[in-house]
Amino acid sequence: MSTTPHAHERANTSVFARRPLATGVAVGVGSLLPHLFLTPQASLGFAAILIALIAGIYFGFAVMNGSSRDQMVEFNVAGLFAVTGLLGLLLWPVLVAIAYFAHAAWDFAHHNRSRLSLVRIPSWYVPWCVVIDVIVGIGLLVIWSRNGLI
């Protein structure tokens, strides 16, 4: 049995799945654009909300593909990212940027499922999300350094 997708399956595959690195760069850069027009505090709030939403996506994968244990792990990790965003918003803004790098590490943990028992996610999603997380983390550090937030 062949594991190569047939032409009709490839046609139904999203552009994100077909080109995860290129679309990851586009989404990462696109995610930074609003920060160029927001006040520093609004930029911080937007980034804090976005990291919580990004982390919550893995909970969605767990609900669709995972066990109760997977759902509990992903729910709690998403909660930790939300709390980190809140602490960054209230106490130390650089925590929000660090959270994006931490999320890239969480992506890599899902890539290494052979060593860690985590919920199964589409293989293209890991590099896609890592690229976005790293671009946004670096971009926020640059933008926030220039506008005096950090």
C-alpha positions in Angstrom: 0.0 0.0 0.0 1.4 3.4 -1.0 1.7 6.2 1.5 2.1 8.8 -1.2 -1.0 11.0 -1.4 -3.1 10.7 -4.6 -3.6 13.8 -6.8 -7.0 14.5 -5.3 -5.7 14.2 -1.8 -2.9 16.7 -2.6 -5.4 19.1 -4.1 -7.4 19.1 -0.9 -4.3 19.7 1.3 -4.0 23.2 2.6 -1.2 25.5 1.4 0.1 25.5 5.0 0.6 21.7 4.9 2.2 21.9 1.4 4.5 24.7 2.2 4.9 25.0 6.0 8.1 27.0 6.1 7.1 29.6 3.5 3.6 30.0 5.0 5.1 30.0 8.5 7.3 32.9 7.5 4.4 34.8 6.0 2.2 34.2 9.0 5.0 35.1 11.4 5.8 38.4 9.6 2.1 39.1 9.2 1.6 38.6 13.0 4.1 41.3 13.7 2.6 43.9 11.4 0.0 45.2 13.8 2.7 45.7 16.4 4.2 48.4 14.2 1.0 50.5 14.5 0.0 49.8 18.1 1.0 51.7 21.2 3.6 49.7 23.2 0.9 48.7 25.8 -1.5 47.7 23.1 1.2 45.7 21.4 2.0 43.9 24.7 -1.7 43.1 25.3 -2.1 41.8 21.7 1.0 39.6 22.0 -0.1 38.2 25.4 -3.5 37.3 24.0 -2.1 35.8 20.9 0.4 33.4 22.8 -2.5 32.1 24.8 -4.5 31.5 21.7 -1.6 29.8 20.0 -1.0 27.5 23.0 -4.7 26.6 23.0 -4.5 25.1 19.5 -2.7 22.1 20.9 -5.7 21.5 23.3 -7.9 21.4 20.2 -5.6 18.7 18.7 -5.9 16.8 22.0 -9.7 17.0 21.9 -9.7 15.8 18.3 -7.0 13.1 18.5 -6.0 12.5 22.1 -6.8 10.7 25.2 -8.1 12.3 28.4 -4.5 12.5 29.6 -3.5 14.3 26.4 -6.4 16.7 26.9 -5.4 17.4 30.5 -1.7 18.0 29.6 -2.5 20.3 26.7 -5.2 22.2 28.7 -2.7 22.8 31.6 0.2 23.8 29.3 -2.1 26.2 27.5 -3.1 27.6 30.9 0.6 28.1 31.7 1.1 30.1 28.5 -1.9 32.2 29.4 -0.6 32.9 32.9 2.8 33.7 31.4 1.2 36.2 29.0 -0.7 37.7 32.0 2.5 38.0 34.1 4.3 39.6 31.1 1.4 42.0 30.8 1.4 42.9 34.5 5.0 42.6 35.6 7.7 42.0 33.0 7.0 42.4 29.3 9.9 40.4 28.1 8.2 37.3 29.5 5.7 37.5 26.6 8.5 37.3 24.0 10.1 34.5 26.0 6.8 32.6 25.9 7.0 32.5 22.1 10.4 30.9 22.3 9.1 28.5 24.9 6.2 27.6 22.6 8.7 26.8 19.9 10.3 24.3 22.3 6.8 22.9 23.1 6.4 22.4 19.3 9.7 20.5 19.1 8.5 18.3 22.0 5.6 17.2 19.9 7.9 16.5 17.0 9.8 14.1 19.3 6.8 11.9 20.2 9.1 8.9 20.1 10.6 10.1 23.4 7.7 12.0 24.8 4.1 10.8 25.0 2.3 13.8 23.7 -0.8 14.2 21.5 -0.4 13.4 17.8 -0.5 16.5 15.5 -0.1 16.8 11.8 3.7 16.5 10.9 3.7 19.8 8.9 2.3 21.7 11.9 5.5 21.5 14.0 7.9 23.3 11.6 5.1 25.7 10.7 4.5 26.8 14.2 8.2 26.8 15.2 8.9 29.3 12.4 6.0 31.5 13.5 7.0 31.4 17.2 10.6 32.2 16.5 9.9 35.1 14.1 7.3 36.6 16.5 9.6 36.2 19.5 12.5 37.9 17.8 10.3 40.5 16.2 8.7 41.5 19.5 12.2 41.8 21.1 13.3 44.1 18.3 10.1 46.2 18.2 9.7 46.5 22.0 13.4 47.4 22.4 13.0 50.2 19.8 9.8 51.6 21.4 11.1 51.4 24.9 8.8 48.7 26.3 11.7 46.5 27.3 
